[in-house]
Amino acid sequence: MRTELTDTTSSKVNRALLEARRAIGSPTMGLVLTLVVVTDEENAYDAVRAASEASREHPCRIIAVIKRVSRGPLTLRATRMDAELRVGTDAGTGEIVMLRLHGALTEHTASVVLPLLVPDAPVVAWWPADAPADLAGDPLGALAQRRITDAAAAADPVAVLDERAAGYHPGDTDLAWTRLTQWRALLAAALDQKPLPVTGATVESEADNVSAELLARWLEDRLGVPVERVESPGPVITRVTLRTAEGEIRVERPAGALATLVLPGSVDRKVALKIRSNAELISEELRRLDADVVYGSALRRRPLQAALSA
């Protein structure tokens, strides 16, 4: 069921949600959290679609905050909020509230969103594209237990990592880090099978791949060895090499969903290592609401080579 409200308020949106649930015969809520998606019109469709797919695993109320930019001084722009509500089969397993803010309301997003949060449920905020430098200090970020960004969407994604590190607070995370979950699990499993001291490492990827930069920082943080970054044709990360006295431990994925795991003295093996969609990444992040201390440590890791030369 879809409902559209023009020049509305948060209280009217709440009443419309209740009426919509009654109309479809589901007056009670079985929602486990609120997912606030802060985006622009250009990225709204893809972001809401990914969040809706993720809600099939995590029933939630999705609140998409879309700031509509108008020309002219802020004081002269029309101030209003338009809303689109989706309940039932139109909203996956939860509810979708799309708020389009005009004029001065774009500067008061938290006061608009606060009355629409699911009572007594955690709040997760997600910025699919442009994100504030200080996530926890942002009015919407201050409402959330978890704050998700995507550095890969930035014009200079690697440079954004330093900005994220400077403004890091427990609860912050980035989809560039989530894309590494399978890589990190595979490399950790390889070292469990071959518990050899690592003397150096190499991460090969396409140019300016932010996930590869985070992977290099994580390896330096965990192993305490210099990690070389090498450019490859891609796509994304293509190879990780860990050097040991008995030979190289390698994970190679030149293309496709299969990678090759190479261990010294063992037969090469094929392992699944596909590139996941944003919906899968968001689903993973919604499974945990505590601080990701490993991400925080890797994010703030100073490159070991630079530290040695200082």
Secondary structure, 3 states (H helix, E strand, C coil): CEEEECCCCHHHHHHHHHHHHHHCCCCCCCCCEEEEEEECHHHHHHHHHHHHHHCCCCCEEEEEEEECCCCCCHHHCCCEEEEEEEEHHHHCCCEEEEEEEEHHHHHCHHHHHHHHCCCCCCEEEECCCCCCCCCCCCCCHHHCCEEEECHHHCCCHHHHHHHHHHCCCCCEEEHHHHCCHHHHHHHHHHHHHCCCCEEEEEEEECCCCHHHHHHHHHHHHHHCCCEEEEECCCCCEEEEEEEECCEEEEEECCCCCEEEEECCCCCCEEEECCCCCHHHHHHHHCCCCCCCHHHHHHHCCCCHHHHHHC
